[in-house]
């Protein structure tokens, strides 16, 4: 017998536990909850398997629990983690809750889930994706989302595209995590009261351990009320890694102020240019840069710019389509917004090309003109180019030569150039948000 529990087997176990067939157990239909002395057969079998495998899989298996798409049977999840045979709770390190597409009535089961989180005593990472915390959809008087549902010892927290009654709930939840090191955050889908009272900054501690922030901003609602509490003054946060994803023009001033306050300690910055419908996204990027949003990043060492060419011919080549998307210009905006003598030593381009014909020398030369002026200490440039179409050796050689010519023509000093290419599976041109 293998000493490891295959992840596929673990997924099968969870799929059985949260299956619609199990939810149709006649005993459950009559309103009788299963207990330890009278467990549902499948739950008991699952618990027995977990206990049998635990000694062999304590340091490898059971590291990640997921409550999947459409939030299937959260009560069955509770039955599993509270079952006396399920002693794997202390081995769970990551819990992911995705609520996309669920009926509003399912929100009534959230309270059942929160009451069992304390059993995952060693939980380090918690993810909420598209979870609806609005109280108006649940027959309860208390808030559905509160800081107490988040284990205080977690170090990684992801809250994206979710809905809340008040922004204060979200702010208090983040501040509750005293050991938090990595945070992924996006604007809410819906919020009844997005105004945070002025007394909150003094009453709630800044997450001083936070070192990494992945921020989506620009749509559909503001994120500034939360950002102003995370970093109420310059230097309040000591971030090391910052990622920015612009989705529109909403709240540009608030994001610019936050980056200026929190940017002094950042040594690794990643900016992403999302695909999809792009007019409002491009306007948000241009406005952020015009306001000097990156002007305080005086400790920057690694700068990563990433983008993606969609199947719609609107990306790089200025004469390829009537209204092409000028990605090199957007990257020039970001570079020009940095301090005049940026200390970065490594510049990374992660550019996806759908068609080889999109490679255009002229606009990219403008980008490297800005690079030469802004990065006097630059030592290394890395091109990571994922291709969706099979490319011949001749085409790849052309890309390598073009990249070398760009660097050699526009930069007056020697810089190491590394180029990697790969063929990626084709993906849909849809962007959340």
C-alpha positions in Angstrom: 0.0 0.0 0.0 1.3 3.4 -0.9 2.5 5.6 2.0 0.7 8.6 0.5 -3.0 9.4 0.0 -3.3 10.4 -3.6 -4.9 13.9 -4.1 -7.3 12.4 -6.6 -8.7 10.0 -3.9 -9.1 12.9 -1.5 -11.1 14.8 -4.2 -13.3 11.7 -4.7 -14.0 11.5 -1.0 -15.1 15.1 -0.9 -17.2 14.8 -4.0 -19.1 11.9 -2.4 -19.6 13.8 0.8 -21.0 16.9 -0.9 -22.9 15.0 -3.6 -26.6 15.6 -4.3 -27.3 11.9 -3.7 -26.1 12.2 -0.1 -28.2 15.3 0.4 -31.2 13.2 -0.5 -30.7 10.8 2.5 -34.3 10.0 3.7 -33.3 10.6 7.3 -32.0 14.1 6.4 -35.2 14.8 4.5 -37.2 14.2 7.7 -35.2 16.8 9.5 -33.2 14.4 11.7 -29.5 15.3 11.8 -27.0 12.5 11.8 -25.0 12.1 15.1 -21.9 10.2 16.0 -24.0 7.3 17.2 -26.2 7.3 14.1 -24.0 8.7 11.2 -25.1 8.7 7.6 -23.5 5.6 6.0 -21.4 7.5 3.5 -20.2 10.0 6.1 -19.2 7.1 8.4 -17.3 5.4 5.5 -15.5 8.6 4.6 -14.5 9.2 8.2 -13.2 5.6 8.5 -11.1 6.0 5.4 -9.7 9.3 6.7 -8.8 7.7 10.0 -7.2 4.7 8.3 -5.0 6.9 6.0 -4.1 9.6 8.6 -1.0 8.0 10.0 0.5 7.6 6.5 -0.7 11.0 5.2 -0.3 13.4 8.2 2.5 15.4 6.5 1.2 15.2 3.0 -2.5 14.5 2.6 -5.4 16.5 3.9 -3.5 19.7 3.4 -6.3 21.4 1.5 -10.0 21.4 1.9 -12.3 22.9 -0.7 -16.0 23.7 -0.6 -16.7 23.8 -4.3 -18.7 25.5 -6.9 -22.3 26.3 -5.9 -21.5 25.6 -2.3 -22.8 22.0 -2.2 -24.0 20.6 1.1 -22.1 22.7 3.7 -23.9 20.8 6.4 -22.3 17.5 5.2 -18.9 19.2 5.5 -19.7 20.0 9.1 -20.8 16.4 9.7 -17.4 15.2 8.4 -15.1 17.5 10.3 -17.1 17.0 13.5 -17.2 13.2 13.2 -15.2 11.4 16.0 -13.4 9.3 13.4 -12.2 12.3 11.4 -9.1 13.2 13.3 -7.4 14.9 10.4 -8.6 18.4 11.4 -5.2 19.4 12.7 -3.6 18.5 9.4 -5.7 20.9 7.3 -3.7 23.9 6.3 -5.8 25.5 3.5 -9.6 26.0 3.2 -11.2 27.3 0.1 -14.8 28.4 -0.1 -16.3 29.3 -3.5 -19.9 30.4 -3.7 -20.3 31.2 -7.3 -23.7 30.4 -8.8 -25.3 29.3 -5.6 -28.9 30.1 -4.8 -29.5 32.9 -2.3 -31.2 30.4 0.0 -28.0 28.6 0.5 -26.7 31.5 2.5 -28.7 30.2 5.5 -26.1 27.4 5.8 -23.1 29.7 6.2 -23.6 29.8 10.0 -23.3 26.1 10.1 -19.9 26.3 8.4 -18.5 29.1 10.6 -19.3 27.2 13.8 -16.9 24.4 12.7 -13.9 26.4 11.5 -12.4 26.3 15.0 -11.9 22.6 14.5 -9.3 23.3 11.9 -6.9 24.4 14.6 -3.8 24.6 12.4 -5.4 26.4 9.4 -2.9 28.8 7.7 -4.7 29.8 4.5 -8.3 30.8 4.0 -10.0 31.7 0.7 -13.4 33.3 0.0 -14.2 33.5 -3.6 -17.6 35.0 -4.6 -19.1 34.4 -1.2 -22.4 36.3 -0.5 -22.3 37.5 3.1 -25.4 39.8 2.9 -27.7 39.4 5.9 -30.8 40.3 3.9 -30.7 36.9 2.3 -30.4 35.0 5.6 -33.1 34.7 8.3 -30.7 35.9 11.1 -30.4 39.1 13.1 -26.6 39.0 13.5 -24.1 39.7 10.7 -23.3 36.7 8.5 -19.7 37.8 8.2 -17.7 38.8 11.3 -14.1 38.7 12.4 -14.6 35.7 14.7 -15.2 33.4 11.7 -11.6 33.9 10.6 -9.0 32.0 12.6 -6.6 34.6 14.0 -3.5 32.6 13.3 -3.8 32.4 9.5 -1.0 33.9 7.4 -2.7 33.9 4.0 -6.2 35.4 3.3 -8.0 35.7 0.0 -11.3 37.6 -0.3 -12.4 38.2 -3.9 -15.6 39.2 -5.5 -17.7 38.7 -2.4 -20.6 40.8 -0.9 -20.9 42.3 2.5 -23.4 44.3 4.6 -20.8 46.9 5.6 -17.2 47.6 4.7 -16.4 47.6 8.4 -17.0 43.9 8.5 -14.2 43.4 6.0 -11.8 45.8 7.7 -12.4 44.2 11.1 -11.9 40.7 9.6 -8.5 41.6 8.1 -7.4 43.4 11.3 -8.4 40.3 13.3 -5.6 38.3 11.6 -2.6 39.5 13.6 -0.1 37.1 11.8 -1.4 37.8 8.3 1.5 37.9 5.8 -0.3 37.6 2.4 -3.6 39.2 1.4 -5.5 39.0 -1.9 -8.3 41.5 -2.2 -10.8 42.8 -4.7 -13.7 45.2 -4.6 -17.0 43.7 -3.4 -19.7 42.6 -5.8 -22.3 44.3 -3.5 -22.2 46.3 -0.3 -25.1 47.9 1.5 -23.0 50.4 3.5 -19.5 51.0 2.1 -18.7 53.9 4.4 -16.3 53.0 7.3 -16.8 55.2 10.4 -14.0 57.6 11.1 -13.3 56.0 14.5 -12.2 52.7 12.9 -8.6 53.6 12.1 -7.7 54.3 15.7 -9.7 51.3 17.0 -8.3 48.6 14.7 -4.7 47.6 14.4 -2.8 47.8 11.1 -1.8 44.2 10.1 1.9 45.0 10.7 3.0 41.5 9.6 1.6 41.9 6.1 4.3 41.6 3.5 2.5 40.6 0.3 -0.6 42.2 -1.3 -2.4 41.2 -4.5 -4.8 44.0 -5.3 -7.6 44.0 -7.9 -9.1 47.5 -8.3 -11.3 49.7 -10.6 -14.6 47.8 -10.7 -17.4 47.3 -9.8 -17.2 49.2 -6.4 -14.7 51.2 -4.5 -11.9 49.6 -2.5 -10.5 52.8 -1.0 -12.5 52.5 2.3 -10.6 49.3 3.1 -7.2 50.5 1.7 -7.3 53.7 3.8 -7.6 51.5 7.0 -4.9 49.0 5.9 -2.4 51.9 5.4 -3.7 55.1 7.0 -0.4 57.0 6.7 2.9 56.7 4.9 5.0 53.8 6.1 2.2 52.1 8.1 2.7 48.9 6.1 6.0 47.3 5.3 5.0 45.5 2.1 7.7 43.6 0.2 5.6 42.3 -2.8 2.8 44.2 -4.5 0.7 43.1 -7.4 -1.8 45.5 -9.2 -4.6 44.5 -11.5 -6.6 47.3 -13.0 -10.2 46.6 -14.0 -11.5 50.1 -14.6 -11.6 53.7 -13.5 -13.4 53.4 -10.2 -11.5 54.7 -7.2 -8.2 55.6 -9.0 -7.3 58.4 -6.5 -7.8 56.1 -3.5 -5.6 53.4 -5.0 -2.9 55.9 -6.0 -2.8 57.3 -2.4 -2.6 53.8 -1.0 0.3 52.8 -3.3 2.1 56.0 -2.4 1.7 55.3 1.3 2.6 51.6 1.2 5.2 51.7 -1.7 8.3 52.9 0.1 9.3 49.4 1.3 8.2 47.4 -1.8 11.1 45.6 -3.5 9.0 43.5 -6.0 6.2 45.0 -8.1 4.0 43.2 -10.6 1.5 45.0 -12.7 -1.0 43.1 -14.9 -2.8 44.4 -18.0 -6.0 42.3 -18.1 -7.6 41.2 -21.4 -11.2 41.4 -22.4 -13.0 44.7 -22.9 -10.3 47.1 -22.3 -11.2 50.8 -22.8 -12.1 51.5 -19.2 -9.2 49.4 -17.9 -6.7 51.3 -20.1 -8.1 54.6 -18.9 -7.7 53.5 -15.2 -4.0 52.6 -15.8 -3.3 55.9 -17.5 -5.0 57.9 -14.7 -3.2 56.0 -12.0 0.2 56.7 -13.6 -0.6 60.3 -14.3 -1.3 60.8 -10.6 2.1 59.4 -9.7 0.8 56.2 -8.2 4.2 54.5 -8.3 6.4 57.5 -7.5 7.3 56.3 -4.0 8.7 52.9 -4.9 12.3 53.9 -4.0 13.3 50.4 -2.8 12.1 48.5 -5.9 14.5 45.7 -7.1 12.3 43.5 -9.4 9.6 44.9 -11.7 7.3 42.6 -13.6 5.0 43.7 -16.4 2.5 41.1 -17.7 -0.2 41.2 -20.4 -2.1 39.0 -22.7 -3.1 39.2 -26.3 -6.7 38.1 -26.9 -8.0 36.5 -30.0 -9.6 39.8 -30.9 -7.0 41.6 -33.1 -6.8 44.6 -30.8 -3.5 44.3 -29.1 0.0 45.5 -30.1 0.4 46.2 -33.8 -0.8 49.8 -34.5 -1.8 49.0 -38.1 -3.2 45.5 -37.4 -6.8 46.7 -36.6 -8.8 49.9 -36.8 -8.7 50.3 -33.0 -5.7 48.3 -31.7 -4.8 48.1 -28.0 -1.5 49.8 -27.4 0.0 47.6 -24.7 3.5 49.0 -25.1 2.1 52.5 -24.4 0.4 51.2 -21.2 3.7 49.7 -20.0 5.4 53.0 -20.8 2.9 54.6 -18.5 3.8 52.3 -15.6 7.5 52.7 -16.2 7.2 56.5 -16.4 5.3 56.6 -13.1 8.3 55.1 -11.2 10.9 57.3 -9.5 13.2 59.1 -11.9 16.1 56.9 -10.9 14.5 53.6 -10.0 16.9 51.2 -8.2 15.5 48.1 -9.9 18.1 45.6 -11.2 15.7 43.1 -12.9 12.9 43.8 -15.4 10.5 41.0 -16.4 8.1 40.9 -19.3 5.5 38.2 -19.2 3.7 38.8 -22.5 1.4 36.3 -24.2 1.3 36.4 -28.0 -1.6 34.8 -29.8 -0.2 35.4 -33.3 3.3 36.0 -34.3 2.3 38.9 -36.5 1.5 40.9 -33.4 5.2 41.4 -32.7 5.9 45.0 -33.6 9.3 46.6 -33.2 8.3 50.3 -33.2 6.0 50.5 -30.1 8.3 48.2 -28.1 11.3 50.4 -28.8 9.4 53.3 -27.1 9.1 51.1 -24.0 12.8 50.5 -23.9 13.5 54.2 -24.3 11.7 54.6 -21.0 13.6 51.7 -19.5 16.9 53.2 -20.4 16.0 56.5 -18.7 14.4 55.0 -15.5 16.6 52.0 -14.7 20.3 53.1 -14.4 21.1 50.0 -12.3 19.4 47.5 -14.5 21.4 44.2 -14.8 18.9 41.7 -16.3 15.9 41.6 -18.6 13.8 38.4 -18.7 11.2 37.8 -21.5 8.7 35.1 -20.7 6.6 34.6 -23.8 3.8 32.0 -23.7 2.5 31.1 -27.1 -1.0 29.7 -27.9 -0.1 28.6 -31.4 2.6 26.2 -32.4 5.6 28.3 -33.5 8.3 27.1 -35.8 12.0 27.3 -34.9 12.4 30.1 -37.4 9.7 32.2 -35.8 11.1 31.7 -32.3 14.5 32.7 -33.6 13.0 35.9 -35.0 11.5 36.7 -31.5 14.9 36.1 -29.8 16.7 38.3 -32.3 14.0 41.0 -32.0 14.3 41.0 -28.2 18.1 41.3 -28.4 17.9 44.1 -30.9 15.5 46.0 -28.7 17.8 45.9 -25.7 21.0 46.6 -27.8 19.4 49.5 -29.6 17.7 51.3 -26.7 20.0 50.7 -23.8 23.5 52.1 -23.6 24.9 49.6 -21.2 25.3 45.8 -21.2 22.3 44.0 -19.8 21.9 40.3 -19.6 18.9 39.2 -21.7 17.1 35.9 -21.0 14.2 34.7 -23.1 11.9 31.8 -22.6 8.9 30.6 -24.7 6.3 28.0 -24.2 3.1 26.9 -25.9 0.1 27.3 -23.7 -3.3 25.6 -24.0 -5.9 27.9 -25.5 -8.1 29.7 -23.1 -11.3 31.7 -23.2 -11.3 35.5 -23.6 -13.3 36.1 -20.5 -12.2 38.2 -17.5 -14.0 38.2 -14.2 -15.0 41.6 -13.0 
